Amino acid sequence: MSYTITLLPSGHTFQAKGSQTIVEAAIDEGVHLPYGCRNGACGACKGKIIAGKVLFEDYQSSVISEDEIKNGMSLFCKAMPLENLTIEIKELNITNNIRPKIFPVRVESLEKLTHDVMLMKLKLPSTDKLQFVAGQYLEFLLKDGKRRAFSIASPSHESSLLEIHLRLIPGGEFTKYVFQEMKEKSILRVEGPFGNFFLRENSLKPMIFVAGGTGFAPIKGMIEESIKKGMQRPIKLYRGARVLEDLYMDEICQRWVDEFLHIKYIPVLSEPDKKDAWQGRVSLVHEAVLEDYANFKDYQLYCCGAPQMVEVAHQTFIAQGLPEDEFYSDAFTFAPIKTLQDTFKDVLMIDGF
């Protein structure tokens, strides 16, 4: 059974199966709705149901309140249609029509960057090439049906070897397995690309990037892509971390500054160790940005990191003049697996590598 979804204010329509969420159906149909985590935790896909009924469950109450739900609001990554729908949500002005696909990857290398950040490089089959835009993410497909999403840290011109930055999450069985048991040359299945976090190239505005922790991953890919394309728009990168060790790949950021006059880099530590003799900025990363700008009306701002950081950044930057449609974000959410169930121990034999 399929249902017709009508979008307001555009008037566009697309079809959704009863077994699909509205966001899943939009992705399949090439319709560009805003979304981020796809698990009901970031709120990027929040919109209003004007007419029709949905099955809506398994969301996080911190993102949408009971009052909002009573007033017709929903998270469309968690809402399944029960009949034809009319919904109100702003479509994104995106020209690419890259569709996600499932494909195998080989773990080419694993390198610990810090005590809790792993650099994983994934090789695609020689017969395959992934189309993506820097800043998007992949989902690892696990044996028990669960998925784990991680941003691509590579620019799109390096599509045969994908770079992923994984943070070890307390209670997270997948990242625990990666850190403690996964071997190089393991074969995994992934699906992607997903996400609307990428450079908007049809603008001349200066760009501010705000990265917290491994939120640096997609931003790294976006900056490298801008360099490859010869973009000269001013870039100011703010990276937030707790201590100096957490500023992994700092040398890459320093190299950008040395080689390109239009790129500036401001690392910010919130709790620097005395042994580091840190002479740089000390604060939360979004606070450092606010200190440097009286008004954001003439800027584009790209923000990635923990949901709380992204939410506070969004509120404070908008309050300080940033146009609502010039804030682009990707909020990392974590969903630990309770049991391993040998989820990651099968090595698939797949030709093509």
TORLUMKE-535694 format. One record per residue (C-alpha): residue in one letter; x, y, z. Coordinates in pm, whole numbers, padded with zeros to 5 digits, always signed. Layout:
AXYZ
...
//
This chain:
M+00000+00000+00000
S+00134+00342-00093
Y+00017+00689-00002
T+00050+01031-00161
I+00246+01286+00039
T+00176+01649-00053
L+00427+01913+00057
L+00345+02267+00156
P+00428+02534+00061
S+00576+02387-00261
G+00277+02174-00359
H+00507+01892-00470
T+00392+01534-00420
F+00562+01196-00387
Q+00466+00840-00299
A+00541+00663+00028
K+00491+00299+00120
G+00316+00225+00446
S+00633+00056+00568
Q+00847+00367+00507
T+00898+00680+00708
I+00830+01003+00523
V+01203+01085+00510
E+01288+00736+00374
A+01027+00774+00103
A+01149+01123+00014
I+01505+00994-00023
D+01386+00711-00250
E+01185+00956-00460
G+01465+01211-00489
V+01274+01471-00285
H+01502+01688-00071
L+01354+01719+00275
P+01574+01838+00561
Y+01699+01557+00783
G+02003+01465+00989
C+02032+01164+01217
R+01724+00973+01086
N+01663+00828+01434
G+01443+01093+01595
A+01718+01261+01792
C+01823+01578+01610
G+01499+01748+01507
A+01617+01852+01160
C+01313+01692+00995
K+01049+01846+01224
G+00740+01967+01042
K+00361+01992+01068
I+00095+01744+00960
I-00182+01948+00797
A-00404+01655+00694
G-00388+01279+00740
K-00264+01039+01006
V+00076+00886+01078
L+00225+00621+01301
F+00474+00813+01512
E+00692+00641+01771
D+01047+00574+01890
Y+01151+00940+01903
Q+01338+01133+02170
S+01116+01356+02384
S+01394+01613+02418
V+01350+01695+02048
I+00972+01726+02025
S+00730+01794+02309
E+00388+01643+02376
D+00232+01985+02316
E+00398+02007+01976
I+00267+01663+01883
K-00085+01759+01995
N-00057+02064+01767
G+00025+01849+01466
M+00404+01859+01470
S+00604+01547+01390
L+00953+01421+01314
F+00927+01290+00962
C+01217+01049+01003
K+00996+00860+01253
A+00650+00915+01103
M+00497+00646+00881
P+00187+00736+00678
L-00142+00562+00755
E-00323+00748+00476
N-00261+01023+00222
L-00088+01317+00388
T-00045+01689+00351
I+00256+01812+00546
E+00423+02147+00595
I+00801+02149+00572
K+01044+02354+00369
E+01212+02164+00086
L+01583+02216+00035
N+01710+02385-00278
I+01947+02109-00384
T+02028+02026-00744
N+02208+01691-00704
N+02007+01370-00730
I+02250+01128-00567
R+02057+00827-00440
P+02181+00609-00153
K+02284+00252-00230
I+02410-00051-00040
F+02763-00169-00118
P+03049-00365+00040
V+03365-00202+00170
R+03696-00342+00289
V+03865-00201+00598
E+04190-00091+00437
S+04347+00047+00755
L+04280+00130+01119
E+04484+00396+01297
K+04434+00528+01651
L+04454+00907+01643
T+04392+00949+02015
H+04292+00718+02299
D+03929+00740+02182
V+03937+00837+01812
M+04004+00584+01536
L+04080+00665+01174
M+03921+00399+00953
K+03984+00390+00579
L+03736+00197+00367
K+03812+00073+00018
L+03536+00026-00237
P+03535-00259-00490
S+03738-00178-00801
T+03419-00199-01008
D+03232+00052-00793
K+03249+00425-00735
L+03050+00610-00474
Q+02888+00937-00568
F+02863+01168-00269
V+02911+01528-00164
A+03166+01606+00106
G+02992+01632+00443
Q+02746+01347+00391
Y+02748+01024+00593
L+02736+00646+00560
E+02543+00393+00766
F+02708+00063+00863
L+02457-00222+00826
L+02492-00459+01118
K+02396-00823+01131
D+02115-00769+01383
G+01946-00512+01157
K+02075-00208+01343
R+02263+00074+01175
R+02542+00304+01287
A+02601+00633+01107
F+02939+00802+01060
S+03033+01105+00852
I+03263+01074+00553
A+03578+01273+00624
S+03699+01255+00263
P+03633+01499-00022
S+03427+01356-00308
H+03724+01337-00547
E+03873+01067-00321
S+03576+00834-00357
S+03765+00504-00391
L+03908+00524-00037
L+03671+00667+00222
E+03793+00813+00550
I+03585+00772+00867
H+03659+00910+01216
L+03508+00698+01497
R+03494+00804+01858
L+03485+00528+02121
I+03143+00564+02282
P+03089+00430+02637
G+02845+00142+02604
G+02863+00152+02227
E+02927-00205+02110
F+03011-00113+01751
T+03284+00136+01837
K+03407-00100+02112
Y+03438-00375+01853
V+03623-00143+01613
F+03874-00043+01881
Q+03926-00386+02038
E+03859-00659+01782
M+03816-00540+01425
K+04095-00642+01187
E+04217-00477+00872
K+04080-00638+00552
S+03745-00708+00721
I+03450-00672+00484
L+03150-00464+00591
R+02828-00350+00430
V+02733+00015+00425
E+02458+00228+00275
G+02485+00587+00163
P+02537+00862+00109
F+02286+01035+00336
G+02251+01385+00475
N+02208+01748+00376
F+02527+01873+00540
F+02748+01994+00256
L+02879+02314+00102
R+02629+02550-00055
E+02838+02666-00349
N+02590+02915-00494
S+02697+03184-00249
L+02984+03428-00211
K+02945+03471+00165
P+03238+03400+00399
M+03202+03065+00575
I+03239+02990+00945
F+03290+02624+01039
V+03231+02510+01398
A+03345+02157+01486
G+03318+01979+01817
G+03512+01653+01865
T+03473+01419+01567
G+03238+01678+01419
F+03564+01776+01250
A+03524+01476+01014
P+03265+01609+00765
I+03405+01961+00793
K+03749+01831+00697
G+03600+01680+00382
M+03413+02000+00299
I+03720+02222+00336
E+03933+01982+00129
E+03664+01979-00137
S+03654+02358-00145
I+04033+02363-00189
K+04019+02110-00473
K+03756+02321-00651
G+03964+02636-00612
M+03707+02819-00402
Q+03842+03144-00255
R+03560+03237-00017
P+03701+03322+00326
I+03691+03025+00566
K+03725+03047+00943
L+03742+02713+01121
Y+03674+02689+01495
R+03755+02350+01650
G+03644+02269+02002
A+03798+02002+02226
R+03840+01940+02597
V+04220+01895+02606
L+04501+01933+02354
E+04521+01562+02272
D+04162+01575+02146
L+04261+01811+01864
Y+04351+01520+01640
M+04481+01601+01288
D+04566+01950+01408
E+04863+01953+01170
I+04627+01934+00870
C+04445+02245+00987
Q+04775+02425+01042
R+04887+02327+00692
W+04571+02476+00540
V+04652+02805+00710
D+05013+02796+00586
E+04915+02720+00225
F+04595+02923+00176
L+04550+03287+00269
H+04168+03262+00275
I+04166+02997+00553
K+04192+03086+00924
Y+04199+02833+01209
I+04105+02886+01575
P+04143+02583+01807
V+03957+02615+02136
L+03999+02404+02451
S+03740+02393+02727
E+03951+02222+02999
P+04320+02234+02899
D+04570+02034+03108
K+04843+02228+03281
K+05103+02000+03124
D+04996+02119+02779
A+05094+02480+02858
W+04808+02585+02632
Q+04836+02945+02510
G+04528+02946+02288
R+04160+03017+02344
V+03987+02864+02648
S+03607+02837+02637
L+03331+02635+02478
V+03375+02650+02102
H+03048+02829+02021
E+03130+03092+02285
A+03461+03164+02111
V+03273+03226+01786
L+03027+03459+01957
E+03317+03657+02107
D+03460+03721+01761
Y+03146+03835+01577
A+02902+04108+01668
N+02666+04007+01390
F+02644+03705+01159
K+02408+03847+00897
D+02666+03833+00617
Y+02793+03479+00683
Q+02718+03114+00621
L+02771+02892+00922
Y+02836+02517+00922
C+02823+02339+01259
C+02885+01975+01352
G+02918+01797+01684
A+02715+01682+01982
P+02342+01767+01965
Q+02357+01998+02267
M+02639+02201+02114
V+02464+02227+01778
E+02134+02328+01937
V+02290+02599+02154
A+02499+02724+01861
H+02191+02745+01642
Q+01995+02946+01898
T+02275+03186+01984
F+02397+03249+01629
I+02043+03315+01503
A+01991+03555+01795
Q+02307+03734+01685
G+02186+03800+01331
L+02257+03480+01137
P+01983+03420+00877
E+01791+03103+00963
D+01857+02956+00618
E+02234+03011+00647
F+02283+02772+00940
Y+02378+02422+00826
S+02431+02150+01080
D+02488+01784+01149
A+02428+01670+01507
F+02591+01344+01615
T+02367+01112+01814
F+02464+00791+01987
A+02255+00478+02037
P+02448+00205+02223
I+02376-00160+02141
K+02293-00367+02448
T+02424-00701+02316
L+02689-00780+02060
Q+02533-01106+01929
D+02839-01161+01712
T+02703-00874+01500
F+03039-00780+01355
K+03224-01112+01345
D+03113-01237+01005
V+03356-01163+00723
L+03177-01168+00390
M+03351-01309+00084
I+03281-01054-00188
D+03456-01031-00521
G+03567-00703-00675
F+03840-00580-00437
//
